[in-house]
Amino acid sequence: EPEVTQTPSHQVTQMGQEVILRCVPISNHLYFYWYRQILGQKVEFLVSFYNNEISEKSEIFDDQFSVERPDGSNFTLKIRSTKLEDSAMYFCASILRRDSYTGELFFGEGSRLTVL
Amino acid sequence: AQSVSQHNHHVILSEAASLELGCNYSYGGTVNLFWYVQYPGQHLQLLLKYFSGDPLVKGIKGFEAEFIKSKFSFNLRKPSVQWSDTAEYFCAVNAVLTDSWGKLQFGAGTQVVVTP
């Protein structure tokens, strides 16, 4: 079964450092997403991406965050200068098309980010 | 703002017992509804979804959920659980008019432990 893969599975970084989390969505999917889950809290939407641009972003997704799809397969989330409160599990997801038949979100296993 | 509430944070039950997990949402308009499951160490997986039509939806692994519009609820049920159903269960809502497709509001999750 095709799957969304994420790397790294766990990253530990110092506050203020830049972090890049990588995702390989399912190959024919067109829409891409990042979600995050701070320990003990809800899974929260961060950003959606389509046709090489952000389609929607949440209030959490401030100027410290950016996304790109540099090579047509990888979908990355960059945090420019990490803060302690960025510590969370980050989930990548993708969708084939936005309809009720193929619009299921497929999630990756997550990348756990720990900021010290 | 919309919110999604899951009534139980932690449920422990024995094999063969019946399971019902509550989910309520606050949005008054048209919604798409989902239940996701996360087995230990694995990614979020779709159990079932409701877009329209029959409010009783059947999903994978013997799960079903009933959408009751008047109660803003989408409760998950399984008549007889197995040890392998031990996992965290998340209810999620997409508010059709205000959320883009793929942008989900998640509940806090319910950790279900099934004992042999």
gemmi code that builds the backbone of each chain (N, CA, C; Angstrom):
import gemmi

chains = {
    "A": [
        ("GLU", (0.855, -1.193, 0.000), (0.000, 0.000, 0.000), (0.888, 1.239, 0.000)),
        ("PRO", (0.575, 2.209, -0.859), (1.414, 3.412, -0.871), (1.310, 4.131, 0.462)),
        ("GLU", (2.398, 4.804, 0.840), (2.369, 5.492, 2.106), (3.158, 6.786, 2.054)),
        ("VAL", (2.850, 7.637, 3.022), (3.580, 8.887, 3.190), (4.748, 8.592, 4.127)),
        ("THR", (5.938, 8.980, 3.725), (7.090, 8.716, 4.578), (7.684, 10.032, 5.067)),
        ("GLN", (8.170, 10.018, 6.300), (8.718, 11.221, 6.900), (10.086, 10.926, 7.499)),
        ("THR", (10.970, 11.902, 7.360), (12.277, 11.831, 8.000), (12.640, 13.198, 8.569)),
        ("PRO", (13.368, 13.235, 9.675), (13.733, 12.101, 10.513), (12.551, 11.690, 11.384)),
        ("SER", (12.667, 10.550, 12.025), (11.597, 10.142, 12.929), (11.694, 10.931, 14.235)),
        ("HIS", (12.904, 11.294, 14.601), (13.096, 12.081, 15.815), (14.295, 12.997, 15.619)),
        ("GLN", (14.113, 14.281, 15.929), (15.218, 15.212, 15.864), (15.266, 16.029, 17.150)),
        ("VAL", (16.477, 16.124, 17.675), (16.710, 16.956, 18.859), (17.553, 18.132, 18.406)),
        ("THR", (17.161, 19.338, 18.777), (17.879, 20.517, 18.342), (17.938, 21.542, 19.470)),
        ("GLN", (18.867, 22.453, 19.319), (18.974, 23.543, 20.296), (18.078, 24.689, 19.870)),
        ("MET", (17.560, 25.388, 20.848), (16.731, 26.561, 20.581), (17.484, 27.530, 19.673)),
        ("GLY", (16.792, 28.075, 18.708), (17.399, 29.026, 17.782), (17.956, 28.395, 16.520)),
        ("GLN", (18.079, 27.085, 16.502), (18.592, 26.401, 15.315), (17.488, 26.217, 14.280)),
        ("GLU", (17.911, 26.090, 13.044), (16.982, 25.793, 11.952), (16.778, 24.293, 11.844)),
        ("VAL", (15.563, 23.919, 11.541), (15.223, 22.502, 11.384), (14.451, 22.323, 10.077)),
        ("ILE", (14.757, 21.265, 9.382), (13.983, 20.910, 8.188), (13.432, 19.503, 8.381)),
        ("LEU", (12.147, 19.391, 8.294), (11.483, 18.093, 8.355), (11.046, 17.716, 6.941)),
        ("ARG", (11.311, 16.474, 6.595), (11.075, 16.054, 5.222), (9.947, 15.043, 5.120)),
        ("CYS", (9.259, 15.108, 4.022), (8.126, 14.224, 3.777), (8.150, 13.828, 2.308)),
        ("VAL", (7.854, 12.564, 2.045), (7.614, 12.135, 0.674), (6.163, 11.701, 0.601)),
        ("PRO", (5.315, 12.536, 0.001), (3.895, 12.174, -0.097), (3.701, 11.005, -1.064)),
        ("ILE", (2.521, 10.476, -1.094), (2.179, 9.433, -2.054), (2.306, 10.021, -3.460)),
        ("SER", (2.879, 9.251, -4.362), (3.439, 9.819, -5.592), (2.440, 10.544, -6.480)),
        ("ASN", (1.211, 10.125, -6.591), (0.290, 10.803, -7.497), (-0.622, 11.798, -6.768)),
        ("HIS", (-0.358, 12.035, -5.501), (-1.194, 12.969, -4.756), (-0.844, 14.409, -5.121)),
        ("LEU", (-1.863, 15.276, -4.960), (-1.722, 16.639, -5.439), (-1.730, 17.688, -4.329)),
        ("TYR", (-2.272, 17.331, -3.166), (-2.424, 18.307, -2.092), (-1.627, 17.808, -0.898)),
        ("PHE", (-0.957, 18.709, -0.221), (-0.045, 18.318, 0.843), (-0.283, 19.168, 2.083)),
        ("TYR", (-0.048, 18.563, 3.219), (-0.404, 19.202, 4.487), (0.657, 18.927, 5.537)),
        ("TRP", (0.774, 19.868, 6.469), (1.495, 19.630, 7.704), (0.544, 19.877, 8.870)),
        ("TYR", (0.598, 18.944, 9.803), (-0.106, 19.064, 11.073), (0.929, 18.891, 12.174)),
        ("ARG", (0.589, 19.348, 13.378), (1.476, 19.054, 14.486), (0.649, 18.701, 15.724)),
        ("GLN", (1.307, 17.986, 16.646), (0.662, 17.628, 17.899), (1.660, 17.853, 19.026)),
        ("ILE", (1.436, 18.888, 19.795), (2.219, 19.085, 21.004), (1.782, 18.030, 22.012)),
        ("LEU", (2.730, 17.519, 22.755), (2.454, 16.435, 23.692), (1.279, 16.765, 24.599)),
        ("GLY", (0.292, 15.871, 24.594), (-0.865, 16.066, 25.461), (-1.934, 16.972, 24.887)),
        ("GLN", (-1.696, 17.488, 23.675), (-2.669, 18.399, 23.062), (-3.219, 17.811, 21.768)),
        ("LYS", (-4.111, 18.574, 21.153), (-4.770, 18.087, 19.945), (-3.847, 18.155, 18.742)),
        ("VAL", (-4.132, 17.342, 17.761), (-3.500, 17.470, 16.452), (-4.040, 18.752, 15.810)),
        ("GLU", (-3.107, 19.623, 15.341), (-3.510, 20.935, 14.817), (-3.036, 21.090, 13.381)),
        ("PHE", (-3.886, 21.664, 12.563), (-3.533, 21.981, 11.186), (-2.513, 23.120, 11.154)),
        ("LEU", (-1.481, 22.974, 10.335), (-0.510, 24.039, 10.149), (-0.678, 24.710, 8.785)),
        ("VAL", (-0.627, 23.900, 7.735), (-0.565, 24.487, 6.398), (-0.996, 23.478, 5.358)),
        ("SER", (-1.568, 23.995, 4.269), (-1.851, 23.149, 3.113), (-1.151, 23.749, 1.899)),
        ("PHE", (-0.831, 22.899, 0.937), (0.045, 23.274, -0.172), (-0.447, 22.602, -1.422)),
        ("TYR", (-0.579, 23.386, -2.482), (-1.051, 22.838, -3.743), (-0.442, 23.627, -4.885)),
        ("ASN", (-0.038, 22.942, -5.908), (0.473, 23.609, -7.107), (1.615, 24.563, -6.770)),
        ("ASN", (2.475, 24.089, -5.900), (3.677, 24.822, -5.498), (3.440, 26.111, -4.747)),
        ("GLU", (2.287, 26.206, -4.119), (2.101, 27.355, -3.248), (1.193, 27.008, -2.074)),
        ("ILE", (1.313, 27.810, -1.037), (0.487, 27.601, 0.139), (-0.948, 27.956, -0.197)),
        ("SER", (-1.876, 27.031, 0.105), (-3.295, 27.342, -0.115), (-3.966, 27.871, 1.148)),
        ("GLU", (-3.517, 27.395, 2.283), (-4.084, 27.890, 3.535), (-3.074, 27.653, 4.644)),
        ("LYS", (-3.060, 28.546, 5.613), (-2.201, 28.336, 6.765), (-2.925, 28.782, 8.018)),
        ("SER", (-2.523, 28.195, 9.116), (-3.159, 28.535, 10.382), (-2.386, 29.665, 11.047)),
        ("GLU", (-2.942, 30.123, 12.162), (-2.274, 31.200, 12.931), (-0.927, 30.740, 13.468)),
        ("ILE", (-0.808, 29.430, 13.671), (0.455, 28.899, 14.199), (1.569, 29.087, 13.183)),
        ("PHE", (1.234, 29.008, 11.934), (2.217, 29.015, 10.843), (2.673, 30.443, 10.593)),
        ("ASP", (3.581, 30.917, 11.464), (4.038, 32.305, 11.323), (5.295, 32.361, 10.457)),
        ("ASP", (5.960, 33.499, 10.486), (7.108, 33.719, 9.586), (8.286, 32.787, 9.869)),
        ("GLN", (8.262, 32.121, 11.007), (9.336, 31.186, 11.312), (9.208, 29.883, 10.527)),
        ("PHE", (8.019, 29.656, 9.987), (7.751, 28.419, 9.268), (7.739, 28.669, 7.764)),
        ("SER", (8.197, 27.690, 7.014), (8.038, 27.739, 5.567), (7.934, 26.312, 5.040)),
        ("VAL", (7.314, 26.197, 3.879), (7.195, 24.887, 3.236), (7.612, 25.035, 1.789)),
        ("GLU", (8.125, 23.947, 1.255), (8.400, 23.936, -0.171), (8.430, 22.503, -0.675)),
        ("ARG", (8.326, 22.424, -1.986), (8.404, 21.126, -2.651), (9.523, 21.267, -3.685)),
        ("PRO", (10.744, 21.088, -3.244), (11.886, 21.492, -4.072), (12.086, 20.659, -5.341)),
        ("ASP", (11.676, 19.403, -5.299), (12.066, 18.536, -6.421), (10.930, 17.674, -6.946)),
        ("GLY", (9.725, 17.998, -6.640), (8.584, 17.240, -7.146), (8.261, 15.978, -6.380)),
        ("SER", (9.111, 15.617, -5.425), (8.765, 14.449, -4.607), (8.784, 14.789, -3.127)),
        ("ASN", (9.834, 15.481, -2.669), (9.895, 15.845, -1.267), (9.015, 17.055, -0.979)),
        ("PHE", (8.494, 17.079, 0.248), (7.695, 18.210, 0.721), (8.258, 18.535, 2.095)),
        ("THR", (8.849, 19.718, 2.235), (9.572, 20.000, 3.460), (8.904, 21.095, 4.288)),
        ("LEU", (9.106, 20.970, 5.588), (8.697, 22.006, 6.537), (9.964, 22.515, 7.201)),
        ("LYS", (10.198, 23.821, 7.090), (11.377, 24.413, 7.705), (10.933, 25.310, 8.849)),
        ("ILE", (11.613, 25.153, 9.965), (11.421, 26.088, 11.073), (12.726, 26.848, 11.192)),
        ("ARG", (12.658, 28.133, 10.987), (13.867, 28.936, 10.816), (14.683, 29.056, 12.087)),
        ("SER", (14.041, 29.354, 13.177), (14.726, 29.545, 14.454), (13.845, 28.934, 15.533)),
        ("THR", (14.180, 27.710, 15.901), (13.263, 26.942, 16.748), (13.146, 27.529, 18.149)),
        ("LYS", (11.936, 27.382, 18.700), (11.679, 27.789, 20.075), (11.304, 26.528, 20.862)),
        ("LEU", (11.348, 26.649, 22.170), (10.983, 25.502, 23.007), (9.583, 24.998, 22.684)),
        ("GLU", (8.682, 25.936, 22.430), (7.291, 25.569, 22.189), (7.045, 24.923, 20.823)),
        ("ASP", (8.092, 24.837, 19.999), (7.965, 24.105, 18.731), (8.128, 22.606, 18.932)),
        ("SER", (8.507, 22.202, 20.116), (8.623, 20.775, 20.399), (7.260, 20.112, 20.216)),
        ("ALA", (7.210, 19.135, 19.322), (5.932, 18.508, 18.975), (6.198, 17.355, 18.028)),
        ("MET", (5.142, 16.611, 17.745), (5.178, 15.640, 16.653), (4.590, 16.338, 15.436)),
        ("TYR", (5.297, 16.291, 14.336), (4.855, 16.926, 13.103), (4.447, 15.841, 12.114)),
        ("PHE", (3.219, 15.945, 11.638), (2.683, 14.966, 10.695), (2.526, 15.599, 9.320)),
        ("CYS", (3.008, 14.893, 8.338), (2.764, 15.254, 6.948), (1.586, 14.430, 6.442)),
        ("ALA", (0.815, 14.987, 5.539), (-0.311, 14.250, 4.962), (-0.493, 14.665, 3.511)),
        ("SER", (-1.122, 13.775, 2.754), (-1.398, 14.118, 1.358), (-2.751, 13.572, 0.939)),
        ("ILE", (-3.287, 14.187, -0.089), (-4.593, 13.816, -0.649), (-4.450, 13.735, -2.154)),
        ("LEU", (-5.144, 12.785, -2.751), (-5.105, 12.668, -4.213), (-5.849, 13.836, -4.845)),
        ("ARG", (-7.106, 13.937, -4.544), (-7.939, 15.034, -5.063), (-8.914, 15.458, -3.974)),
        ("ARG", (-9.492, 16.602, -4.131), (-10.403, 17.120, -3.123), (-11.842, 16.724, -3.445)),
        ("ASP", (-12.120, 15.437, -3.305), (-13.496, 15.018, -3.460), (-13.760, 13.873, -2.491)),
        ("SER", (-15.014, 13.519, -2.360), (-15.372, 12.561, -1.317), (-14.932, 11.140, -1.657)),
        ("TYR", (-14.547, 10.908, -2.890), (-14.120, 9.555, -3.265), (-12.631, 9.353, -3.073)),
        ("THR", (-11.874, 10.382, -3.371), (-10.420, 10.220, -3.288), (-9.809, 11.204, -2.312)),
        ("GLY", (-10.654, 11.885, -1.559), (-10.143, 12.952, -0.701), (-9.752, 12.514, 0.684)),
        ("GLU", (-9.311, 11.268, 0.814), (-8.865, 10.810, 2.123), (-7.466, 11.320, 2.401)),
        ("LEU", (-7.272, 11.858, 3.599), (-5.945, 12.287, 4.037), (-5.132, 11.063, 4.434)),
        ("PHE", (-3.982, 10.913, 3.831), (-3.056, 9.863, 4.223), (-1.932, 10.519, 5.022)),
        ("PHE", (-1.727, 10.028, 6.230), (-0.737, 10.624, 7.115), (0.554, 9.819, 7.134)),
        ("GLY", (1.650, 10.512, 7.351), (2.902, 9.862, 7.650), (2.978, 9.499, 9.121)),
        ("GLU", (4.076, 8.854, 9.495), (4.228, 8.388, 10.881), (4.661, 9.491, 11.834)),
        ("GLY", (5.018, 10.607, 11.292), (5.366, 11.739, 12.142), (6.857, 11.883, 12.368)),
        ("SER", (7.253, 13.123, 12.602), (8.625, 13.440, 13.005), (8.535, 14.128, 14.362)),
        ("ARG", (9.185, 13.534, 15.329), (9.156, 14.145, 16.664), (10.298, 15.134, 16.757)),
        ("LEU", (9.966, 16.375, 17.056), (10.968, 17.422, 17.221), (11.051, 17.785, 18.695)),
        ("THR", (12.256, 17.734, 19.213), (12.506, 18.140, 20.594), (13.467, 19.320, 20.571)),
        ("VAL", (13.033, 20.438, 21.116), (13.869, 21.647, 21.157), (14.334, 21.849, 22.592)),
        ("LEU", (15.651, 21.915, 22.734), (16.230, 22.061, 24.084), (16.680, 23.488, 24.342)),
    ],
    "B": [
        ("ALA", (-15.214, 29.898, 17.040), (-14.422, 28.906, 16.318), (-14.981, 27.513, 16.577)),
        ("GLN", (-14.778, 26.657, 15.569), (-15.292, 25.301, 15.740), (-14.464, 24.565, 16.770)),
        ("SER", (-15.075, 23.581, 17.408), (-14.310, 22.724, 18.298), (-14.844, 21.316, 18.207)),
        ("VAL", (-14.004, 20.393, 18.565), (-14.361, 18.979, 18.556), (-14.046, 18.432, 19.936)),
        ("SER", (-15.029, 17.789, 20.554), (-14.841, 17.248, 21.904), (-14.967, 15.736, 21.897)),
        ("GLN", (-14.010, 15.102, 22.502), (-14.109, 13.663, 22.719), (-14.298, 13.458, 24.214)),
        ("HIS", (-15.290, 12.664, 24.555), (-15.754, 12.642, 25.934), (-14.792, 11.955, 26.880)),
        ("ASN", (-14.112, 10.946, 26.383), (-13.245, 10.169, 27.255), (-11.809, 10.314, 26.806)),
        ("HIS", (-10.912, 10.533, 27.756), (-9.504, 10.608, 27.391), (-8.851, 9.241, 27.427)),
        ("HIS", (-9.394, 8.402, 28.299), (-8.772, 7.097, 28.502), (-9.869, 6.079, 28.799)),
        ("VAL", (-9.849, 4.985, 28.052), (-10.840, 3.926, 28.250), (-10.109, 2.600, 28.375)),
        ("ILE", (-10.450, 1.838, 29.399), (-9.875, 0.492, 29.551), (-11.036, -0.498, 29.536)),
        ("LEU", (-10.920, -1.511, 28.706), (-11.968, -2.524, 28.671), (-11.388, -3.879, 28.318)),
        ("SER", (-12.167, -4.897, 28.560), (-11.719, -6.270, 28.309), (-12.080, -6.685, 26.895)),
        ("GLU", (-11.332, -7.654, 26.408), (-11.663, -8.239, 25.098), (-13.108, -8.698, 25.100)),
        ("ALA", (-13.748, -8.540, 23.963), (-15.148, -8.917, 23.720), (-16.141, -7.890, 24.262)),
        ("ALA", (-15.657, -6.916, 25.013), (-16.577, -5.866, 25.474), (-16.930, -4.959, 24.304)),
        ("SER", (-18.036, -4.242, 24.484), (-18.418, -3.296, 23.437), (-17.782, -1.939, 23.732)),
        ("LEU", (-17.503, -1.226, 22.662), (-16.837, 0.065, 22.770), (-17.717, 1.137, 22.154)),
        ("GLU", (-17.850, 2.247, 22.862), (-18.457, 3.429, 22.250), (-17.674, 4.647, 22.683)),
        ("LEU", (-17.197, 5.385, 21.708), (-16.444, 6.614, 21.962), (-17.254, 7.800, 21.458)),
        ("GLY", (-17.412, 8.773, 22.340), (-18.231, 9.920, 21.993), (-17.439, 11.020, 21.303)),
        ("CYS", (-18.098, 11.700, 20.372), (-17.506, 12.841, 19.689), (-18.607, 13.852, 19.427)),
        ("ASN", (-18.376, 15.074, 19.838), (-19.294, 16.170, 19.534), (-18.520, 17.311, 18.920)),
        ("TYR", (-19.185, 18.046, 18.053), (-18.529, 19.178, 17.417), (-19.442, 20.383, 17.553)),
        ("SER", (-18.869, 21.551, 17.353), (-19.642, 22.756, 17.622), (-20.112, 23.474, 16.363)),
        ("TYR", (-19.685, 23.067, 15.204), (-20.001, 23.798, 13.985), (-21.422, 23.523, 13.514)),
        ("GLY", (-22.167, 24.565, 13.163), (-23.566, 24.412, 12.817), (-23.849, 24.122, 11.364)),
        ("GLY", (-22.880, 24.245, 10.510), (-23.121, 24.051, 9.081), (-22.821, 22.634, 8.637)),
        ("THR", (-22.673, 22.473, 7.356), (-22.381, 21.150, 6.787), (-20.973, 20.719, 7.168)),
        ("VAL", (-20.850, 19.479, 7.585), (-19.552, 18.971, 8.019), (-19.230, 17.640, 7.348)),
        ("ASN", (-17.965, 17.394, 7.189), (-17.456, 16.070, 6.880), (-16.829, 15.552, 8.171)),
        ("LEU", (-17.061, 14.296, 8.458), (-16.658, 13.752, 9.756), (-15.784, 12.533, 9.583)),
        ("PHE", (-14.837, 12.375, 10.477), (-13.852, 11.308, 10.348), (-13.527, 10.733, 11.725)),
        ("TRP", (-13.175, 9.472, 11.714), (-12.499, 8.865, 12.854), (-11.179, 8.293, 12.350)),
        ("TYR", (-10.109, 8.659, 13.050), (-8.793, 8.130, 12.760), (-8.331, 7.295, 13.947)),
        ("VAL", (-7.466, 6.334, 13.650), (-6.870, 5.517, 14.705), (-5.355, 5.583, 14.562)),
        ("GLN", (-4.697, 5.579, 15.705), (-3.234, 5.551, 15.695), (-2.785, 4.419, 16.597)),
        ("TYR", (-2.309, 3.340, 15.979), (-1.763, 2.234, 16.747), (-0.385, 2.620, 17.252)),
        ("PRO", (0.063, 2.024, 18.339), (1.354, 2.413, 18.917), (2.468, 2.397, 17.869)),
        ("GLY", (3.149, 3.514, 17.752), (4.283, 3.613, 16.840), (3.932, 3.722, 15.373)),
        ("GLN", (2.664, 3.898, 15.075), (2.260, 3.950, 13.663), (1.612, 5.291, 13.332)),
        ("HIS", (1.288, 5.442, 12.046), (0.707, 6.696, 11.582), (-0.796, 6.712, 11.802)),
        ("LEU", (-1.374, 7.890, 11.707), (-2.819, 8.026, 11.761), (-3.441, 7.342, 10.552)),
        ("GLN", (-4.443, 6.518, 10.845), (-5.112, 5.751, 9.779), (-6.597, 6.060, 9.813)),
        ("LEU", (-7.182, 6.206, 8.649), (-8.617, 6.475, 8.599), (-9.408, 5.211, 8.918)),
        ("LEU", (-10.302, 5.316, 9.896), (-11.198, 4.206, 10.242), (-12.482, 4.291, 9.418)),
        ("LEU", (-13.026, 5.486, 9.372), (-14.253, 5.698, 8.613), (-14.496, 7.186, 8.435)),
        ("LYS", (-15.411, 7.480, 7.521), (-15.703, 8.880, 7.225), (-17.171, 9.031, 6.866)),
        ("TYR", (-17.670, 10.222, 7.096), (-19.026, 10.539, 6.694), (-18.994, 11.848, 5.904)),
        ("PHE", (-19.568, 11.803, 4.698), (-19.720, 13.023, 3.903), (-21.193, 13.364, 3.735)),
        ("SER", (-21.988, 12.387, 3.405), (-23.422, 12.607, 3.224), (-24.090, 11.250, 3.133)),
        ("GLY", (-25.431, 11.253, 3.092), (-26.152, 10.006, 2.909), (-26.464, 9.323, 4.224)),
        ("ASP", (-26.420, 8.008, 4.217), (-26.763, 7.201, 5.390), (-25.919, 7.635, 6.582)),
        ("PRO", (-26.578, 8.061, 7.667), (-25.802, 8.553, 8.809), (-25.082, 7.453, 9.580)),
        ("LEU", (-25.386, 6.214, 9.275), (-24.666, 5.118, 9.915), (-23.602, 4.635, 8.935)),
        ("VAL", (-22.369, 4.867, 9.294), (-21.275, 4.501, 8.383), (-20.477, 3.354, 8.970)),
        ("LYS", (-20.085, 2.477, 8.082), (-19.264, 1.343, 8.506), (-17.845, 1.575, 8.010)),
        ("GLY", (-16.899, 1.239, 8.886), (-15.506, 1.431, 8.524), (-14.756, 0.117, 8.528)),
        ("ILE", (-13.456, 0.249, 8.638), (-12.620, -0.942, 8.658), (-12.613, -1.568, 10.050)),
        ("LYS", (-12.199, -2.806, 10.107), (-11.965, -3.529, 11.370), (-13.223, -3.619, 12.236)),
        ("GLY", (-14.401, -3.589, 11.629), (-15.637, -3.785, 12.377), (-16.170, -2.553, 13.090)),
        ("PHE", (-15.562, -1.397, 12.838), (-16.027, -0.164, 13.465), (-17.166, 0.454, 12.663)),
        ("GLU", (-18.034, 1.150, 13.378), (-19.074, 1.933, 12.732), (-19.275, 3.215, 13.536)),
        ("ALA", (-19.902, 4.186, 12.884), (-20.176, 5.445, 13.573), (-21.508, 5.969, 13.091)),
        ("GLU", (-22.172, 6.694, 13.971), (-23.471, 7.244, 13.629), (-23.434, 8.757, 13.757)),
        ("PHE", (-23.824, 9.414, 12.683), (-23.915, 10.872, 12.653), (-25.323, 11.248, 13.090)),
        ("ILE", (-25.427, 11.995, 14.176), (-26.722, 12.511, 14.606), (-26.633, 14.024, 14.532)),
        ("LYS", (-27.204, 14.565, 13.477), (-27.043, 15.991, 13.193), (-27.616, 16.859, 14.309)),
        ("SER", (-28.755, 16.441, 14.851), (-29.422, 17.247, 15.873), (-28.620, 17.314, 17.159)),
        ("LYS", (-27.759, 16.336, 17.347), (-26.932, 16.307, 18.559), (-25.489, 16.706, 18.265)),
        ("PHE", (-25.188, 17.053, 17.022), (-23.814, 17.413, 16.620), (-22.849, 16.320, 17.076)),
        ("SER", (-23.260, 15.078, 16.876), (-22.432, 13.987, 17.378), (-22.069, 13.000, 16.279)),
        ("PHE", (-20.978, 12.327, 16.499), (-20.489, 11.298, 15.555), (-19.762, 10.262, 16.397)),
        ("ASN", (-20.536, 9.425, 17.063), (-19.959, 8.466, 17.998), (-19.482, 7.209, 17.294)),
        ("LEU", (-18.383, 6.710, 17.762), (-17.756, 5.509, 17.192), (-18.130, 4.305, 18.027)),
        ("ARG", (-18.399, 3.191, 17.360), (-18.795, 1.973, 18.088), (-18.119, 0.754, 17.500)),
        ("LYS", (-17.911, -0.220, 18.389), (-17.523, -1.554, 17.933), (-18.143, -2.539, 18.910)),
        ("PRO", (-18.876, -3.513, 18.417), (-19.631, -4.401, 19.316), (-18.747, -5.283, 20.202)),
        ("SER", (-17.583, -5.677, 19.684), (-16.760, -6.618, 20.433), (-15.291, -6.321, 20.116)),
        ("VAL", (-14.587, -5.755, 21.079), (-13.213, -5.331, 20.809), (-12.231, -6.481, 20.985)),
        ("GLN", (-11.085, -6.308, 20.339), (-10.002, -7.265, 20.481), (-8.793, -6.548, 21.054)),
        ("TRP", (-7.849, -7.324, 21.531), (-6.635, -6.749, 22.100), (-5.949, -5.829, 21.087)),
        ("SER", (-6.046, -6.202, 19.819), (-5.390, -5.424, 18.760), (-6.055, -4.070, 18.505)),
        ("ASP", (-7.172, -3.806, 19.161), (-7.821, -2.491, 19.035), (-7.213, -1.465, 19.986)),
        ("THR", (-6.257, -1.886, 20.789), (-5.552, -0.951, 21.653), (-4.871, 0.104, 20.798)),
        ("ALA", (-5.256, 1.345, 21.003), (-4.775, 2.431, 20.138), (-5.345, 3.744, 20.651)),
        ("GLU", (-4.939, 4.829, 20.000), (-5.565, 6.120, 20.271), (-6.505, 6.439, 19.117)),
        ("TYR", (-7.682, 6.930, 19.456), (-8.733, 7.189, 18.475), (-9.036, 8.685, 18.448)),
        ("PHE", (-9.053, 9.225, 17.241), (-9.266, 10.658, 17.069), (-10.487, 10.904, 16.196)),
        ("CYS", (-11.352, 11.772, 16.678), (-12.460, 12.267, 15.891), (-11.990, 13.553, 15.203)),
        ("ALA", (-12.422, 13.769, 13.973), (-12.010, 14.978, 13.259), (-13.150, 15.491, 12.400)),
        ("VAL", (-13.187, 16.798, 12.238), (-14.274, 17.451, 11.522), (-13.699, 18.405, 10.486)),
        ("ASN", (-14.326, 18.418, 9.338), (-14.018, 19.416, 8.313), (-15.302, 20.207, 8.076)),
        ("ALA", (-15.255, 21.489, 8.404), (-16.433, 22.343, 8.218), (-16.434, 22.821, 6.774)),
        ("VAL", (-17.419, 22.336, 6.031), (-17.372, 22.450, 4.572), (-17.273, 23.885, 4.081)),
        ("LEU", (-17.965, 24.796, 4.682), (-17.979, 26.163, 4.149), (-16.800, 27.001, 4.615)),
        ("THR", (-16.180, 26.616, 5.700), (-15.108, 27.465, 6.231), (-13.735, 26.806, 6.193)),
        ("ASP", (-13.694, 25.501, 6.167), (-12.406, 24.813, 6.130), (-12.169, 24.282, 4.726)),
        ("SER", (-10.985, 24.476, 4.223), (-10.662, 23.874, 2.941), (-10.560, 22.362, 3.113)),
        ("TRP", (-10.709, 21.674, 2.009), (-10.630, 20.213, 2.052), (-9.274, 19.790, 2.591)),
        ("GLY", (-9.307, 18.846, 3.526), (-8.049, 18.374, 4.105), (-7.667, 19.109, 5.379)),
        ("LYS", (-8.342, 20.246, 5.636), (-8.077, 20.939, 6.893), (-9.050, 20.383, 7.918)),
        ("LEU", (-8.535, 19.654, 8.853), (-9.368, 18.987, 9.846), (-9.159, 19.602, 11.223)),
        ("GLN", (-10.262, 19.647, 11.967), (-10.195, 20.006, 13.388), (-10.267, 18.687, 14.147)),
        ("PHE", (-9.287, 18.413, 14.948), (-9.224, 17.150, 15.664), (-9.724, 17.294, 17.090)),
        ("GLY", (-10.282, 16.202, 17.595), (-10.509, 16.094, 19.016), (-9.213, 15.740, 19.722)),
        ("ALA", (-9.277, 15.711, 21.032), (-8.066, 15.487, 21.827), (-7.606, 14.039, 21.810)),
        ("GLY", (-8.466, 13.154, 21.317), (-8.080, 11.739, 21.258), (-8.547, 10.968, 22.475)),
        ("THR", (-8.814, 9.706, 22.267), (-9.151, 8.795, 23.358), (-8.204, 7.610, 23.294)),
        ("GLN", (-7.487, 7.393, 24.361), (-6.586, 6.243, 24.445), (-7.416, 5.051, 24.885)),
        ("VAL", (-7.466, 4.025, 24.066), (-8.227, 2.816, 24.386), (-7.246, 1.687, 24.660)),
        ("VAL", (-7.405, 1.061, 25.809), (-6.585, -0.092, 26.161), (-7.511, -1.280, 26.328)),
        ("VAL", (-7.247, -2.327, 25.554), (-8.050, -3.547, 25.653), (-7.208, -4.603, 26.348)),
        ("THR", (-7.726, -5.117, 27.446), (-6.983, -6.128, 28.200), (-7.454, -7.524, 27.819)),
        ("PRO", (-6.529, -8.476, 27.808), (-6.884, -9.845, 27.409), (-7.881, -10.478, 28.375)),
    ],
}
model = gemmi.Model(1)
for chain_id, residues in chains.items():
    chain = gemmi.Chain(chain_id)
    for i, (resn, *xyz) in enumerate(residues, 1):
        res = gemmi.Residue()
        res.name, res.seqid = resn, gemmi.SeqId(i, " ")
        for name, pos in zip(("N", "CA", "C"), xyz):
            atom = gemmi.Atom()
            atom.name, atom.element = name, gemmi.Element(name[0])
            atom.pos, atom.b_iso = gemmi.Position(*pos), 0.0
            res.add_atom(atom)
        chain.add_residue(res)
    model.add_chain(chain)
structure = gemmi.Structure()
structure.add_model(model)
structure.setup_entities()
